Amino acid sequence: MQYVNLVEQILCCRKMQLSYDDDTLQESKMTTPLTWHDVLAEEKQQLYFVNTLKTVAEERQSGITIYPPQKDVFNAFRYTELSDVKVVILGQDPYHGPGQAHGLAFSVLPGIATPPSLLNMYKELEGTIPGFQRPAHGYLESWARQGVLLLNTVLTVRAGQAHSHASLGWETFTDKVISLINQHREGVVFLLWGSHAQKKGAIIDRQRHCVLKAPHPSPLSAHRGFFGSNHFVQANQWLAERGETPIDWMPTLPAESE
């Protein structure tokens, strides 16, 4: 009889332990920050995405120069994890000149001349952020490391051919990315410059996120309302009001940040 009671006690304790383990696992799932891998793994198995990667790979293998280099295509996600996203700046497709594109919208590698649109972004920063000094480079990794997702809506391009990969399927993928940010994050600032970005951002829930719209910083349109939009200041005000650390908009090179 004592043996039976002992077995029952052991089984009861085991059930309690299993219940505790299940509760702990569920709590862990709830508290562990979501990653891009968590939310995009299924999307990357979709036929359209597989075909997009296949087409880009075939073009590279045929000798066509594609920007950015393969290792840099997904840098926006590498430098800014989903759980860290505070601000989203949407570009269109990558720069199509030699050595420019490296996977972050509007950014170029150190040693490459700062493109006109980014120069206009610096001009807006100079006029609105106290103490901002225009850097001698256009490398924006320091923004990405702080939670600014610099996302082109198309992730590859042929050398010298703007919008050459616009119909490959990247737009579907980045639509999904924006939808996932909208769904899984709270209080993100979306900076939508130009009609393309604004159409892309139509799905964003304005009740949960901050959406700021202006003309594109291109020299063709910056004077129509990008200058004076005060978006960088407004983004930081929004973040501060929510208890988030504002973005240091002064771009620094990696050696300068150490």
Secondary structure per residue as TSV (DSSP state, phi and psi in degrees):
chain	resnum	aa	ss	phi	psi
A	1	M	-	360.0	-40.9
A	2	Q	H	-64.0	-36.4
A	3	Y	H	-63.3	-43.4
A	4	V	H	-62.2	-44.4
A	5	N	H	-61.6	-39.6
A	6	L	H	-64.3	-43.3
A	7	V	H	-61.9	-42.7
A	8	E	H	-62.5	-39.1
A	9	Q	H	-65.3	-41.3
A	10	I	H	-64.2	-44.6
A	11	L	H	-63.6	-39.4
A	12	C	H	-63.2	-44.6
A	13	C	H	-63.1	-38.3
A	14	R	H	-64.5	-41.9
A	15	K	H	-62.2	-41.2
A	16	M	H	-63.3	-39.4
A	17	Q	H	-66.2	-42.5
A	18	L	H	-62.9	-41.1
A	19	S	H	-62.8	-42.5
A	20	Y	H	-63.2	-43.0
A	21	D	H	-62.3	-41.7
A	22	D	H	-62.7	-44.2
A	23	D	H	-63.7	-40.9
A	24	T	H	-64.0	-41.2
A	25	L	H	-63.3	-44.3
A	26	Q	H	-63.0	-41.7
A	27	E	H	-64.4	-39.3
A	28	S	H	-62.5	-41.1
A	29	K	H	-63.8	-33.8
A	30	M	H	-75.6	-31.0
A	31	T	H	-96.7	-20.5
A	32	T	S	-73.2	124.4
A	33	P	-	-60.4	139.4
A	34	L	-	-69.1	143.5
A	35	T	-	-112.1	166.7
A	36	W	H	-59.1	-37.3
A	37	H	H	-60.9	-41.7
A	38	D	H	-57.5	-45.5
A	39	V	H	-94.9	-16.0
A	40	L	H	-109.0	-6.6
A	41	A	T	-56.6	-44.5
A	42	E	T	-68.3	-39.5
A	43	E	G	-62.2	-36.0
A	44	K	G	-71.2	-11.7
A	45	Q	G	-90.4	-8.2
A	46	Q	S	-66.5	145.6
A	47	L	H	-58.8	-41.2
A	48	Y	H	-60.2	-39.8
A	49	F	H	-71.3	-41.8
A	50	V	H	-58.5	-42.4
A	51	N	H	-67.9	-35.6
A	52	T	H	-60.3	-51.1
A	53	L	H	-62.5	-38.1
A	54	K	H	-63.6	-44.8
A	55	T	H	-62.9	-44.8
A	56	V	H	-62.2	-43.8
A	57	A	H	-63.1	-41.4
A	58	E	H	-65.1	-38.9
A	59	E	H	-65.6	-41.9
A	60	R	H	-60.7	-45.4
A	61	Q	H	-65.1	-27.4
A	62	S	T	-80.3	-4.4
A	63	G	T	102.1	-1.6
A	64	I	-	-73.7	132.4
A	65	T	-	-79.6	123.8
A	66	I	E	-117.6	135.8
A	67	Y	E	-113.9	148.4
A	68	P	S	-74.3	175.3
A	69	P	-	-55.9	153.8
A	70	Q	G	-52.5	-40.8
A	71	K	G	-67.0	-16.4
A	72	D	G	-105.1	-4.2
A	73	V	T	-56.1	-39.6
A	74	F	T	-105.8	26.4
A	75	N	H	-60.8	-32.7
A	76	A	H	-56.7	-38.0
A	77	F	H	-81.5	-28.0
A	78	R	H	-71.0	-39.3
A	79	Y	H	-86.6	-23.0
A	80	T	S	-130.1	98.7
A	81	E	-	-68.2	152.8
A	82	L	G	-53.1	-44.5
A	83	S	G	-69.0	-12.5
A	84	D	G	-101.4	-5.4
A	85	V	-	-65.9	121.2
A	86	K	-	-112.1	-37.4
A	87	V	E	-134.0	140.7
A	88	V	E	-120.0	124.3
A	89	I	E	-113.4	118.8
A	90	L	E	-94.3	126.1
A	91	G	E	-102.2	-166.6
A	92	Q	-	-111.3	-91.3
A	93	D	S	-117.8	166.2
A	94	P	-	-64.5	158.5
A	95	Y	-	-57.0	143.0
A	96	H	-	-111.8	16.6
A	97	G	S	-97.0	160.9
A	98	P	T	-57.7	130.0
A	99	G	T	73.4	3.6
A	100	Q	T	-83.4	-61.1
A	101	A	-	-71.4	137.2
A	102	H	S	-143.3	24.8
A	103	G	S	95.7	-1.0
A	104	L	S	-117.2	124.9
A	105	A	T	-56.9	136.4
A	106	F	T	72.9	-15.1
A	107	S	-	-89.8	149.5
A	108	V	-	-130.2	158.5
A	109	L	-	-68.3	154.7
A	110	P	T	-55.9	140.8
A	111	G	T	92.7	-10.4
A	112	I	S	-98.4	137.2
A	113	A	-	-56.9	138.0
A	114	T	-	-67.0	124.1
A	115	P	-	-67.0	157.3
A	116	P	H	-56.7	-42.0
A	117	S	H	-63.3	-40.8
A	118	L	H	-69.2	-35.7
A	119	L	H	-59.3	-39.2
A	120	N	H	-69.1	-33.1
A	121	M	H	-63.9	-42.2
A	122	Y	H	-62.4	-39.5
A	123	K	H	-61.8	-42.3
A	124	E	H	-64.0	-40.1
A	125	L	H	-64.3	-41.9
A	126	E	H	-59.5	-35.8
A	127	G	H	-83.9	-10.5
A	128	T	H	-127.8	-24.7
A	129	I	S	-102.9	112.3
A	130	P	T	-56.4	131.6
A	131	G	T	83.1	-3.1
A	132	F	-	-68.5	131.2
A	133	Q	-	-121.7	129.1
A	134	R	-	-59.7	122.8
A	135	P	-	-75.0	163.8
A	136	A	S	-89.7	15.9
A	137	H	-	-143.5	169.5
A	138	G	-	-120.3	30.8
A	139	Y	-	-93.2	116.5
A	140	L	-	-108.3	21.2
A	141	E	H	-58.2	-34.7
A	142	S	H	-63.9	-31.0
A	143	W	H	-65.8	-47.5
A	144	A	H	-60.0	-39.7
A	145	R	H	-67.1	-19.3
A	146	Q	T	-92.3	-2.7
A	147	G	T	110.4	15.5
A	148	V	E	-96.2	107.8
A	149	L	E	-80.0	111.6
A	150	L	E	-96.7	88.1
A	151	L	E	-108.7	114.8
A	152	N	E	-77.7	142.6
A	153	T	S	-79.0	-16.9
A	154	V	S	-123.4	132.1
A	155	L	-	-98.4	-7.4
A	156	T	-	-140.2	164.3
A	157	V	E	-158.2	149.6
A	158	R	E	-77.1	146.7
A	159	A	T	-56.7	128.1
A	160	G	T	73.8	6.6
A	161	Q	B	-129.0	88.9
A	162	A	T	-57.6	140.5
A	163	H	T	64.7	16.7
A	164	S	T	-69.3	-18.9
A	165	H	T	-112.8	20.9
A	166	A	T	-65.5	-23.7
A	167	S	T	-107.1	15.8
A	168	L	S	-82.8	-13.4
A	169	G	S	119.9	-9.4
A	170	W	H	-60.3	-36.5
A	171	E	H	-61.4	-38.8
A	172	T	H	-63.1	-43.1
A	173	F	H	-63.1	-46.9
A	174	T	H	-74.3	-24.7
A	175	D	H	-58.6	-43.7
A	176	K	H	-64.2	-41.0
A	177	V	H	-58.8	-47.8
A	178	I	H	-63.1	-40.5
A	179	S	H	-61.5	-39.5
A	180	L	H	-70.4	-38.4
A	181	I	H	-62.9	-45.8
A	182	N	H	-57.3	-38.6
A	183	Q	H	-79.1	-43.3
A	184	H	H	-100.9	-11.9
A	185	R	-	-112.6	161.8
A	186	E	S	-126.4	139.5
A	187	G	S	68.4	31.4
A	188	V	-	-80.7	142.7
A	189	V	E	-93.8	122.0
A	190	F	E	-105.2	118.4
A	191	L	E	-98.7	106.9
A	192	L	E	-109.5	103.5
A	193	W	E	-109.0	118.5
A	194	G	S	92.0	160.3
A	195	S	H	-64.6	-35.1
A	196	H	H	-62.5	-49.2
A	197	A	H	-64.4	-37.8
A	198	Q	H	-68.3	-37.1
A	199	K	H	-67.1	-38.9
A	200	K	H	-62.8	-33.3
A	201	G	G	-91.3	12.4
A	202	A	G	-62.6	-24.9
A	203	I	G	-82.1	-8.1
A	204	I	S	-69.6	134.9
A	205	D	-	-77.9	107.0
A	206	R	T	-69.4	-14.9
A	207	Q	T	-77.9	-22.6
A	208	R	T	-111.3	-17.2
A	209	H	S	-131.8	163.2
A	210	C	E	-100.5	120.3
A	211	V	E	-114.2	119.1
A	212	L	E	-116.3	127.7
A	213	K	E	-119.0	143.1
A	214	A	E	-160.1	166.2
A	215	P	-	-60.8	161.9
A	216	H	-	-67.4	146.6
A	217	P	S	-73.4	4.8
A	218	S	S	-54.8	146.7
A	219	P	T	-55.1	-22.7
A	220	L	T	-74.7	-21.7
A	221	S	T	-134.8	-8.8
A	222	A	G	-58.3	-33.6
A	223	H	G	-77.0	-4.0
A	224	R	G	-90.8	8.8
A	225	G	T	142.3	-9.4
A	226	F	T	-69.1	-49.0
A	227	F	T	-64.8	128.8
A	228	G	T	88.0	1.9
A	229	S	-	-69.7	-25.3
A	230	N	-	64.3	26.9
A	231	H	H	-65.7	-37.7
A	232	F	H	-66.7	-38.3
A	233	V	H	-67.7	-46.1
A	234	Q	H	-62.1	-37.9
A	235	A	H	-61.2	-46.0
A	236	N	H	-67.8	-35.8
A	237	Q	H	-62.5	-44.5
A	238	W	H	-59.5	-46.7
A	239	L	H	-62.9	-44.8
A	240	A	H	-61.9	-40.4
A	241	E	H	-63.8	-24.2
A	242	R	T	-97.5	8.8
A	243	G	T	79.9	14.0
A	244	E	-	-93.8	151.9
A	245	T	-	-71.0	125.0
A	246	P	-	-62.3	160.9
A	247	I	-	-81.0	134.7
A	248	D	-	-84.3	104.0
A	249	W	-	-79.4	-0.9
A	250	M	S	-80.2	105.8
A	251	P	-	-66.9	132.7
A	252	T	-	-121.6	149.9
A	253	L	-	-80.2	155.0
A	254	P	H	-51.1	-42.1
A	255	A	H	-65.3	-30.9
A	256	E	H	-74.0	-21.9
A	257	S	H	-87.3	-14.5
A	258	E	-	-75.4	360.0
